[in-house]
């Protein structure tokens, strides 16, 4: 007999527990609202992935704007 345990995770935004399964279209978020809040933070550049800028990354093309 196989039991199906629900996997609950904390929503990255509000920390409310929500089911992490294909039945939750917003996973790992608890709702569309929390998902959109997170997207808005990325879009407004409040989240960023740090990358070290190397001198060879800076070309004359990057200053032609």
C-alpha positions in Angstrom: 0.0 0.0 0.0 1.4 3.3 -1.1 0.5 6.5 0.8 0.6 9.8 -0.9 2.1 12.3 1.4 1.5 16.0 0.6 4.8 17.9 0.3 4.3 21.2 2.0 6.8 24.1 1.5 6.9 27.6 2.8 5.9 30.2 0.2 9.0 32.3 -0.5 7.0 35.5 -0.2 4.6 35.1 2.7 5.9 31.9 4.4 2.5 30.3 4.4 2.6 26.5 3.8 1.4 25.4 0.4 1.4 22.1 -1.4 4.3 21.5 -3.8 2.7 19.5 -6.5 1.4 19.7 -10.0 -2.0 20.6 -8.5 -0.6 23.9 -7.3 -0.1 26.0 -10.5 1.8 28.7 -8.5 4.3 26.5 -6.8 6.5 27.2 -4.9 4.3 30.2 -4.1 1.0 29.8 -2.4 -1.0 32.0 -4.7 -0.9 34.1 -7.9 -0.6 37.2 -5.8 2.7 36.0 -4.1 4.0 34.9 -7.5 3.4 38.3 -9.0 4.9 40.1 -6.0 8.1 38.1 -6.6 8.1 38.8 -10.3 7.7 42.5 -9.6 10.7 42.5 -7.4 12.8 40.9 -10.2 11.4 43.4 -12.7 12.2 46.4 -10.6 15.7 45.0 -10.1 15.3 44.6 -6.3 16.7 41.1 -6.8 19.9 40.6 -8.7 22.4 37.8 -9.3 25.8 39.2 -8.5 28.4 38.8 -11.2 31.9 40.1 -11.1 32.6 42.4 -14.1 35.9 41.6 -15.8 37.8 44.1 -18.0 37.3 42.0 -21.1 33.5 42.1 -20.6 33.7 45.9 -21.1 34.0 46.6 -24.8 33.6 49.8 -26.8 30.2 48.4 -28.1 28.8 48.7 -24.6 29.3 52.4 -24.7 27.8 53.1 -28.2 24.3 53.8 -26.8 
